[in-house]
């Protein structure tokens, strides 16, 4: 399939004549001809009639009962069923596929309280797309309860920091973080919230989503790889220890300026185990003196071994950050 169709399928799960025409800048008739060719090739299946018609990928989905299930057995089953397609992957691509599949399935088994988990894998010449869906309590509700957070929205923001787990005796909480950094596009939907991480443009979003049961994770990476799994680990670790993270300030404010000390404490919650924290102000128009003082003076003095690295600051933000740093 073409890159534009592949992108639309990954973004929405389906493609229509009008969305493809807009993406390609062509007429609906030309887009329809291209979609018809993909149907004839066995890559897409049409659903619905006339203008309500959507085209869905023809990708096999494998379902598993979680009782007694291991992520290794799921990987072995998928390898056996999709051996020919997987054989086209390079060694780095195959290692990345195996890593993200086992991490996501392990989360569904150990954290979701799910009875079933299903996996679909779409391998194209220019990309690999993987979906993992379970029928459990939802990833964000699980983190919300385990961390005592106010909402699934806060839980989604916590997950972006890394080292977030509801079972610290068995898990480091690093798997989803590194998975989201290793692929080009990552989307986790649960509990009426969707976390989307786009590593092509180095951005992430938390937004409302349909409140379906369980957790759905959709991810995609390009072929050949833009980044190797080893390079991702190297970017966030020192001598194999996960020491560096990025907290994205804008997620917690939902477009507002940051004015309170309580918001500052929430931004830095759970980050005490890192040695370097990138505080990303991308999209933040301004902050208050109290927010800056709590982060860059009070918290920094309480954690002198941790390096705070503010980035993407407009002048209004930089003024308060540098003022707090001088006061420290």
C-alpha positions as a printed NumPy array, in Angstrom:
array([[  0.   ,   0.   ,   0.   ],
       [  1.099,   3.584,  -0.528],
       [  2.514,   5.646,   2.314],
       [ -0.534,   7.948,   2.385],
       [ -2.971,   5.039,   2.729],
       [ -0.74 ,   3.464,   5.352],
       [ -0.615,   6.747,   7.314],
       [ -4.399,   7.178,   7.216],
       [ -4.981,   3.583,   8.285],
       [ -2.666,   3.943,  11.227],
       [ -4.134,   7.273,  12.285],
       [ -7.811,   6.29 ,  12.042],
       [ -7.942,   2.531,  11.539],
       [ -9.695,   3.138,   8.213],
       [ -9.517,   5.286,   5.079],
       [-12.215,   6.852,   2.901],
       [-12.233,   8.195,  -0.622],
       [-12.478,  11.769,   0.635],
       [ -9.675,  11.486,   3.22 ],
       [ -7.346,   9.92 ,   0.674],
       [ -8.232,  12.512,  -1.957],
       [ -7.425,  15.293,   0.504],
       [ -4.143,  13.654,   1.569],
       [ -3.02 ,  13.188,  -2.043],
       [ -4.443,  16.418,  -3.421],
       [ -6.356,  14.543,  -6.144],
       [ -9.998,  14.101,  -7.151],
       [-12.316,  11.668,  -5.395],
       [-12.441,   9.633,  -8.607],
       [ -8.649,   9.226,  -8.634],
       [ -8.632,   8.313,  -4.951],
       [-11.412,   5.774,  -5.527],
       [ -9.416,   4.12 ,  -8.314],
       [ -6.428,   3.756,  -6.006],
       [ -8.559,   2.277,  -3.217],
       [-10.221,  -0.108,  -5.67 ],
       [ -6.776,  -1.297,  -6.751],
       [ -5.852,  -2.011,  -3.124],
       [ -9.096,  -3.967,  -2.672],
       [ -8.329,  -5.998,  -5.814],
       [ -4.837,  -6.688,  -4.467],
       [ -6.303,  -8.035,  -1.243],
       [ -4.885,  -5.256,   0.945],
       [ -8.157,  -3.503,   1.851],
       [-11.757,  -4.481,   2.442],
       [-14.702,  -2.087,   1.895],
       [-17.325,  -1.635,   4.623],
       [-20.55 ,   0.372,   4.192],
       [-22.262,   1.882,   1.194],
       [-21.876,   5.022,  -0.929],
       [-20.383,   8.008,   0.947],
       [-20.446,   6.061,   4.226],
       [-18.046,   3.491,   2.81 ],
       [-14.779,   2.984,   4.627],
       [-11.831,   0.807,   3.71 ],
       [-10.205,  -1.318,   6.399],
       [ -6.92 ,  -3.227,   6.241],
       [ -7.059,  -6.952,   5.638],
       [ -4.775,  -7.965,   8.479],
       [ -5.097, -11.195,  10.469],
       [ -5.766, -10.76 ,  14.196],
       [ -4.654, -13.339,  16.733],
       [ -6.554, -13.707,  20.003],
       [ -5.352, -15.285,  23.235],
       [ -6.768, -16.116,  26.668],
       [ -4.526, -14.481,  29.259],
       [ -4.814, -17.323,  31.812],
       [ -1.387, -18.979,  31.828],
       [ -0.283, -16.892,  28.836],
       [  3.264, -15.601,  28.38 ],
       [  4.462, -12.905,  26.027],
       [  7.045, -15.338,  24.626],
       [  4.312, -17.748,  23.555],
       [  2.447, -14.921,  21.796],
       [  5.627, -13.918,  19.98 ],
       [  6.228, -17.528,  18.927],
       [  2.644, -17.861,  17.655],
       [  2.838, -14.665,  15.602],
       [  6.211, -15.681,  14.2  ],
       [  4.785, -19.02 ,  13.162],
       [  1.717, -17.481,  11.546],
       [  3.443, -14.537,   9.839],
       [  6.82 , -16.144,   9.18 ],
       [  6.999, -15.204,   5.507],
       [  6.253, -11.535,   6.126],
       [  8.512, -11.35 ,   9.184],
       [ 11.305, -12.899,   7.16 ],
       [ 11.537,  -9.697,   5.138],
       [ 12.539,  -7.661,   8.207],
       [ 16.146,  -6.723,   8.793],
       [ 17.74 ,  -7.811,  12.064],
       [ 17.259,  -4.375,  13.726],
       [ 13.631,  -4.256,  12.516],
       [ 12.978,  -7.752,  13.834],
       [ 14.524,  -6.925,  17.223],
       [ 12.341,  -3.846,  17.519],
       [  9.221,  -5.796,  16.548],
       [  9.969,  -8.505,  19.135],
       [ 10.669,  -5.933,  21.856],
       [  7.503,  -3.855,  21.411],
       [  5.253,  -6.9  ,  20.99 ],
       [  6.462,  -8.634,  24.138],
       [  6.376,  -5.44 ,  26.22 ],
       [  2.804,  -4.618,  25.234],
       [  1.529,  -8.165,  25.658],
       [  3.252,  -8.408,  29.036],
       [  1.45 ,  -5.246,  30.156],
       [ -1.871,  -6.709,  29.062],
       [ -1.175,  -9.935,  30.973],
       [  0.228,  -8.486,  34.198],
       [ -1.506,  -5.117,  34.631],
       [ -4.782,  -5.056,  32.736],
       [ -6.761,  -7.759,  34.567],
       [ -7.793,  -8.809,  31.062],
       [ -9.313, -12.109,  30.041],
       [ -8.363, -11.744,  26.392],
       [ -5.652, -10.001,  24.421],
       [ -5.417,  -9.794,  20.645],
       [ -2.599,  -8.866,  18.297],
       [ -2.537,  -7.776,  14.662],
       [  0.58 ,  -7.164,  12.605],
       [  0.69 ,  -5.384,   9.246],
       [  4.047,  -5.572,   7.464],
       [  4.472,  -3.401,   4.382],
       [  7.565,  -2.64 ,   2.342],
       [  7.929,   0.769,   4.012],
       [  6.434,   0.24 ,   7.465],
       [  5.368,  -2.138,  10.22 ],
       [  2.145,  -1.526,  12.167],
       [  1.252,  -3.413,  15.334],
       [ -1.986,  -3.336,  17.329],
       [ -2.382,  -4.894,  20.781],
       [ -5.869,  -4.793,  22.333],
       [ -7.129,  -6.201,  25.63 ],
       [-10.469,  -6.259,  27.467],
       [ -9.145,  -5.278,  30.909],
       [ -9.696,  -2.3  ,  33.211],
       [ -7.754,   0.148,  31.04 ],
       [ -4.127,   1.236,  31.334],
       [ -4.861,   4.737,  32.584],
       [ -7.351,   3.579,  35.215],
       [ -4.765,   1.066,  36.425],
       [ -2.057,   3.72 ,  36.788],
       [ -4.535,   6.181,  38.295],
       [ -5.473,   3.731,  41.048],
       [ -1.917,   2.535,  41.641],
       [ -0.468,   6.045,  41.903],
       [ -3.395,   7.742,  43.625],
       [ -3.97 ,  10.21 ,  40.791],
       [ -7.034,  12.342,  40.219],
       [ -7.953,  11.198,  36.701],
       [ -7.005,   8.998,  33.731],
       [ -5.674,  12.182,  32.116],
       [ -3.059,  12.576,  34.843],
       [ -2.252,   8.883,  34.539],
       [ -1.565,   9.292,  30.814],
       [  0.805,  12.163,  31.568],
       [  2.582,  10.066,  34.207],
       [  3.205,   7.268,  31.712],
       [  5.206,   9.633,  29.493],
       [  7.781,  10.06 ,  32.272],
       [  8.861,   6.422,  32.463],
       [  9.394,   4.157,  35.501],
       [  5.632,   4.107,  36.075],
       [  4.36 ,   0.701,  37.17 ],
       [  1.598,  -0.658,  39.374],
       [  3.756,  -3.696,  40.238],
       [  7.183,  -2.337,  41.288],
       [  8.189,  -5.672,  42.791],
       [  8.003,  -7.276,  39.329],
       [  8.34 ,  -4.455,  36.772],
       [ 10.535,  -1.406,  36.272],
       [  7.862,   0.577,  34.449],
       [ 10.258,   1.222,  31.569],
       [  8.707,  -0.949,  28.836],
       [  5.957,   1.364,  27.596],
       [  8.271,   4.389,  27.818],
       [ 10.968,   2.823,  25.637],
       [  8.37 ,   1.361,  23.276],
       [  6.871,   4.813,  22.749],
       [ 10.318,   6.285,  22.052],
       [ 11.499,   3.519,  19.717],
       [  8.676,   3.681,  17.164],
       [  7.644,   6.505,  14.866],
       [  4.031,   6.715,  16.005],
       [  2.523,   5.414,  19.26 ],
       [ -1.112,   5.697,  20.364],
       [ -2.539,   4.247,  23.587],
       [ -6.299,   4.547,  24.124],
       [ -8.124,   3.628,  27.346],
       [-10.67 ,   5.002,  29.828],
       [-11.826,   7.776,  27.51 ],
       [ -8.304,   9.142,  26.971],
       [ -5.776,   8.722,  24.151],
       [ -2.048,   9.318,  24.488],
       [ -0.381,   9.93 ,  21.117],
       [  3.39 ,  10.2  ,  20.707],
       [  4.717,  11.217,  17.289],
       [  8.482,  10.875,  17.152],
       [  8.654,  12.172,  13.584],
       [  7.81 ,  15.665,  14.827],
       [  8.912,  15.087,  18.45 ],
       [  5.513,  15.859,  19.902],
       [  2.859,  14.233,  22.029],
       [ -0.796,  14.829,  22.749],
       [ -3.369,  13.691,  25.272],
       [ -6.937,  13.961,  24.05 ],
       [-10.428,  12.609,  24.627],
       [-11.264,   9.27 ,  23.007],
       [-14.258,   6.893,  22.891],
       [-14.51 ,   5.132,  26.238],
       [-14.308,   1.527,  25.096],
       [-13.452,  -1.297,  27.527],
       [ -9.828,  -2.251,  27.899],
       [ -6.716,  -0.784,  26.311],
       [ -5.818,  -0.403,  22.66 ],
       [ -2.242,   0.32 ,  21.604],
       [ -1.411,   1.103,  17.992],
       [  2.125,   1.745,  16.844],
       [  4.059,   2.027,  13.623],
       [  7.69 ,   2.228,  12.608],
       [  9.219,   2.901,   9.212],
       [ 11.366,   0.597,   7.142],
       [ 14.279,   1.052,   7.149],
       [ 14.368,   2.152,  10.777],
       [ 14.78 ,   5.839,  11.556],
       [ 16.272,   4.901,  14.935],
       [ 17.499,   1.585,  16.302],
       [ 16.386,   0.161,  19.627],
       [ 19.984,   0.412,  20.821],
       [ 20.079,   4.136,  19.961],
       [ 16.874,   4.729,  21.936],
       [ 18.279,   3.01 ,  25.003],
       [ 21.497,   4.995,  24.675],
       [ 19.617,   8.306,  24.545],
       [ 17.862,   7.744,  27.876],
       [ 20.348,   5.656,  29.854],
       [ 23.828,   5.847,  31.308],
       [ 25.741,   2.569,  31.53 ],
       [ 22.485,   0.607,  31.075],
       [ 20.662,   2.504,  33.862],
       [ 17.509,   4.456,  32.95 ],
       [ 18.548,   7.877,  34.272],
       [ 17.151,  10.508,  31.901],
       [ 13.565,  11.513,  31.182],
       [ 11.49 ,  14.4  ,  29.866],
       [  8.466,  15.848,  31.582],
       [  6.275,  17.773,  29.166],
       [  4.748,  20.67 ,  31.027],
       [  1.973,  21.45 ,  28.566],
       [  0.187,  18.145,  29.14 ],
       [ -0.828,  19.037,  32.65 ],
       [ -2.102,  22.505,  31.883],
       [ -4.324,  21.652,  28.926],
       [ -3.384,  24.915,  27.256],
       [ -3.393,  27.099,  30.379],
       [ -0.48 ,  28.988,  31.819],
       [  1.127,  27.433,  34.883],
       [  0.732,  29.516,  37.999],
       [  0.573,  27.318,  41.095],
       [  3.042,  25.403,  43.203],
       [  0.701,  22.419,  43.317],
       [  0.86 ,  22.169,  39.522],
       [  4.65 ,  22.28 ,  39.718],
       [  4.708,  19.442,  42.241],
       [  2.427,  17.398,  39.997],
       [  4.706,  17.911,  37.008],
       [  7.668,  16.486,  38.943],
       [  5.826,  13.746,  40.791],
       [  7.638,  10.421,  40.616],
       [ 10.823,  11.742,  38.996],
       [ 13.09 ,  11.441,  42.042],
       [ 14.824,   8.334,  40.666],
       [ 16.235,  10.067,  37.58 ],
       [ 19.544,  11.905,  37.345],
       [ 18.518,  14.258,  34.518],
       [ 15.061,  15.68 ,  33.764],
       [ 14.296,  17.667,  30.628],
       [ 11.494,  20.112,  31.499],
       [  9.861,  20.787,  28.143],
       [  7.862,  24.042,  27.83 ],
       [  6.897,  23.541,  24.172],
       [  3.597,  25.382,  23.59 ],
       [  3.503,  27.058,  27.034],
       [  2.941,  30.813,  26.715],
       [  3.824,  31.715,  30.28 ],
       [  4.286,  30.5  ,  33.843],
       [  3.931,  32.088,  37.252],
       [  6.654,  32.903,  39.749],
       [  5.348,  30.247,  42.141],
       [  5.525,  27.479,  39.529],
       [  9.071,  28.364,  38.518],
       [ 10.231,  28.76 ,  42.122],
       [  8.793,  25.393,  43.16 ],
       [ 10.485,  23.556,  40.275],
       [ 13.818,  25.297,  39.799],
       [ 14.587,  26.406,  43.364],
       [ 12.635,  24.419,  45.962],
       [ 12.561,  21.014,  44.222],
       [ 16.064,  21.488,  42.824],
       [ 17.463,  22.224,  46.305],
       [ 15.679,  19.154,  47.682],
       [ 17.243,  16.998,  44.94 ],
       [ 20.73 ,  18.424,  44.349],
       [ 21.942,  15.302,  42.516],
       [ 19.285,  15.687,  39.801],
       [ 19.945,  17.996,  36.854],
       [ 16.957,  20.003,  35.575],
       [ 17.228,  21.028,  31.914],
       [ 14.538,  23.507,  30.811],
       [ 13.933,  23.607,  27.059],
       [ 11.672,  25.229,  24.439],
       [ 11.115,  28.369,  26.524],
       [  9.577,  31.583,  25.268],
       [ 10.935,  34.796,  26.834],
       [  8.129,  35.016,  29.417],
       [  8.917,  31.503,  30.654],
       [ 12.69 ,  32.015,  30.533],
       [ 12.431,  35.108,  32.764],
       [ 10.876,  33.22 ,  35.698],
       [ 13.006,  30.09 ,  35.204],
       [ 16.282,  32.032,  35.243],
       [ 15.071,  34.103,  38.207],
       [ 14.391,  30.933,  40.197],
       [ 17.726,  29.407,  39.19 ],
       [ 19.588,  32.514,  40.372],
       [ 17.71 ,  32.408,  43.679],
       [ 18.756,  28.777,  44.138]])
